[in-house]
Amino acid sequence: MDGVSMETDGTTGAMDLMDEAGRMLNTGWGEVSERLTMMAGRLGQGELGAAYLERYQPAATETTAAVEAHCRQPGRLAAVGHQCVDLYRTADQRIAGTFTSVDPAAPTAAPPADATLA
């Protein structure tokens, strides 16, 4: 990249890899989450277990929600990356069409006196 150009094929490939990593992360977390849920039913037995569970459950619930949110991020970032590539390609095609439609031999018209560069 030179600050103006995007390597669209390379960027698309990177977004595909990020999306795949996100899917793998979700699959792995799903397996761990299922095990934790199964094992949670064993907690809280007896007096000590009940005291442990009372402190464990809120933290476990909060941690589970945070991990699930983080597991979704790679897929979301990949989707936005793919949108950016599509927007770049569209803009690149539009501007390329403008350059090919300009007649270099045609005189350049001066902008109107009240034109601004806003």
N, C-alpha and C positions, 0 to 999 in steps of 0.2 A: 504494500500500500504506500502511496506517496502523499497521503493527506487528502487526495481528491478521489482517487480510484478505490474501488472495493474489489477484492478478489471474490467474486460471487460464488464460484464453485468451491473454493476453500472455506468460505464462511458458511455455505450450506452444509458442507461436510462436517464442520465443527458443530453446527447446530444439531445435526443428526446424531453425532456422538454424545452431545450433552443430553439430548432427548433419551437416547438409549441408556445412558448412565442413570437418568432419573427413573426410568422404568425398572432398572435393576435395583435401585435403591428402594423403590416402592415395594417390589417383590420381596426383597430381603427384610424390610421392616414389617411387612405383612406377616411373614413367617414368625418373626420375633414377637410381634404383638399378639399373635394367636397363642403362642406359648405362655407369654406373660399373663394373658387372660385366663388360660387354663390353670396356671399355678396360683393365681390370685385367690381362687376358690379354696385353696388349702390354708390361706392365711387367716388369722383372727381366731384360731382355736385356743381356748383356754384364756386365763387371765392375762398372761404376758402377751399372747398373740393378739388379744383384743386391744391392748395398749399400743402395740406395734402398728396394727392396722389403722388405728385412729390417726396416727401421724404419717403413715406410709401412703394412704389412699389419696389425700389431696395432692401430694407431691407427684405421685405416679400419674394422676389424671392430668396435671399441668404439663408434666414432661411428655406424656403421650401426645397431647395436643400440639406441643411445640415441635416434636419430631415429625408428626404428620404434616404440619405446615411446611417444614423444611424439605421434606421429601417431595413436595409438589413443586418446589422452586425450579429445579433444573428443567422440567417440562415446560413451565411457564416462560422461562428465559429463552429456551429453544424456540418456542412458538413466536415470541417477539422478535427473535433474531431472524427467523424465516420471513416474517412480515417486513422487516427492514430490508432484507435482500430483495423481496418482491418490489417494494417501493423504490429502491435504488435502480433496479432494472427498468421499471416503468419510467422513472425520471430520465435515465440514461437514454432510453429509446426516444422519448419526447424531445430531448435536446438534440439528439443526433438528427432527428427529422427536421429540426429547425435549421441546422447547419447545412443540410443537403438541399433545402428549399431556398436558400439565399443565393441570389445571382451576384457573384463578385464583380461583374461588369456594371451592375446597376449603380447609379449615383446614390450616395447616402443622403437621406433627408435629414435636415436639421430638426432637433426636437422643438416643440412649441415653446414660445417664450415663457409661458407660465408653468412649464414642466418642472417637477421636483424629483429628487432621487429618493424619496421616502420609501 
